[in-house]
Amino acid sequence: MASAPFNPDILVEQLQAVAQSSRFAVLRLLARYEPFGLGAGDIARLIAVPHNTLSTHLAQLESAGLVRSRKDGRRIVYAVDCAVTGSMLATLGQCLAPAGAQGPSMAIPALKEWQEGGPRYSVLVLCTHNSARSIMAEALINREGQGRIRAYSAGSRPRGVVDPEALRLLGSLGYETDGLHSKTWQAFAEAGATGMDFVITVCDAAAGEKCPNWPGHPLVAHWGIADPLEAGTSEAERREAFRNAYRQLSARVAAFVNLPIGEMSPERLRSELALIGRLEGATARALAPEPA
């Protein structure tokens, strides 16, 4: 079949669609959930944008052909169109015509959920004070884990209280916050404690501390991001810092929960966790090469 002629107007429309931070965040999020897709409510929550704003962004991405949708009961599920986005990148990068005419859109499968009798995994998220980053990561993993992955959080020197801005942001995005509290990591190292499959540090200080011997011999990873509590002095600056930290954690959690964990060797899992830790916003320690 002959290639369709290059149409610069289409390419410009596609580039305009992604040339905005929230729409770019939507496309990247959906790429991590490819091929399952996500509902608009989940997208809004995971990139922390208002629902009414998100509908405009989704409409522009769908008009440009980069995102497709289908009805699933009473909701609409959105997914990235990999063929179109791939063609856009190839055209932009190589100045070549698209590879070929697009076929019919593929169906968007349902997101995999934990099935009765299926494997479950436990994750312990650590931050020195267990008051902001680790709390947000705990909430994210428990929501996105779909019952397959259970997250806990703790700190080496816990403040004993969760930062109010972390609770405000999570509450505004629809998370249940009543059970979130700041606690010591020693409770997870005692005899009889729940064995963990993964231990993830989200602050450099916690990653540099000598940890207890965790039951279960978990895989350990470092996903260091900047502390939002140290950003700015005004309320607006603090809120923006928390929003950025949430988005960075959201990207990591989205990549993590969609790994085929049961099909991966420990070595490959360790490598994938390290790569996730190097996503945008990573601290210098998270970006450092793994020790040989």
Order of alpha helices (4+ residues) and beta strands (2+ residues): alpha-alpha-beta-alpha-alpha-beta-beta-alpha-beta-alpha-beta-alpha-beta-alpha-beta-alpha-alpha-alpha
